């Protein structure tokens, strides 16, 4: 890339940073002035998005998964990306960093509550007059759909291939705009197309990350009141967010090789220890049967569950909502995965994202959510009573409190949840900084800016009321509309690049 072109990219990055910063400021100001007006506007846009784009998203995620696996199984699958002969990180380190990002983004909040929600109110795809055991398996299968193969595939199985080829071999920016370079060429890098693309993708990722940061305040605030009788006030929740903000900003400043990797390893270590404890002490037989039966039901009905369209209202609250959330994360996650996957083959990257990570996530849901279902089947009301009113923070603590040494286990889960969300915060701080600076290692000031922006946005929304966070949750889906059109071309661009790389290798 020439010096003039680098300057153009940097100028575009500064423009995007100003636009996104201005948007965040405007969103927060409107939230403070009239949250009801903002909520109505977002909810109207949310209904429009789910109604008119839901089917498109269903096809997009399903075809991304299918095409990814087909590429991985071709001879091109063994080709390594990133201009490195061997990986920069060990397989364990690499897997930890990938797993912690999405799982932290929502898995810790939903793993306990979603299976229980589907058990208490069966999804319309399944029969409602089944036995309670079958309903529990169906609840797990529905959760597996939302956090399984399709969700993980859209986060980078195709887009990572495109970005790694164009960035490490062609020298193009590690930014969302690069995904459209094969179509729009220079206009995608230096023109209005690139600015709009980066702006939409950054806002989507920002909204998708601020939500979990705010929800952590609610989760830990609830937990502190339950365990230590510390009042669950807005001030307590804000203090939790400030503490979290300090952790992930310091981690992001230290870089991928230090802070992000360290937090990910601590996450996985503590998470595995707690899961092993729950697996051995909790309803072990139900967990094993639940995973096997749930995965069998999910896998054999994958296509029909993914393309179900008979209940638009339910889909908008569940499947389409999650698809919008993951679509919004897609381009920025691809940047992060591209940065940590140098020296990995196409097949390794796709199998990790499309198969391994979903299976690990589903087992995570089975141990946590399955434990809750097993307890509820044995003693009706033991978990569902605390969950009344869709109280997600209460669901996790109700499960852990039912275990031996419940106080200690509950406390460790609060710590784990905090570290999990910190991992999401530092990785998103990194990719937001990378996208706006067009540098693989953005400077500290840019990282601090985005870390503070996410934290203060969460604090402002928490200080208003919980409905403001729910408004942001709906806004995540709205932002996925333009982002989905950024991801759409990857369906044919990624196979084309894989074929070109294979032809080049054969010609050597």
Secondary structure, DSSP 8 states (H G I E B T S, - for coil): --HHHHHHHHHHHHHHHHHHHHHHHHHHHHHHH-HHHHHHHHHHHHHHHHHHHHHHHHHHHHHHHHHHHHHHHSGGGG-B-SS-SS-SS-HHHHHHHHHHHHIIIIIHHHHHHHHHHHHHS--TTS-TTS-HHHHHHHHHHHHHHHHSHHHHHTTTTTHHHHHHHHHHTT---SSGGGGGHHHHTHHHHHSHHHHHHHHHHHHHHHHHHHHHHHHHHHHHHHHHHHHH-----HHHHHHHHHHHHHHHHHHHHH-IIIIIHHHHHHHHHHHHHHHHHHHHHS-HHHHHHHHHHHHHHHHHTHHHHHT--S-HHHHHHTHHHHHHHHHHHHHHHHHHHHHH-TT-BHHHHHHIIIIIHHHHHHHHHHHHHHHHHHHHHHSTTTTHHHHTTT-HHHHHHHHHHTSTTHHHHHHHHHHHHHHHHHHHHHHHHHHHHHHHHT-TT--HHHHHHHHHHHHHHHHHHHHH-HHHHHHHHHHHHHHHHHHHHHHHTHHHHHHHHHHHHHHHHHH-
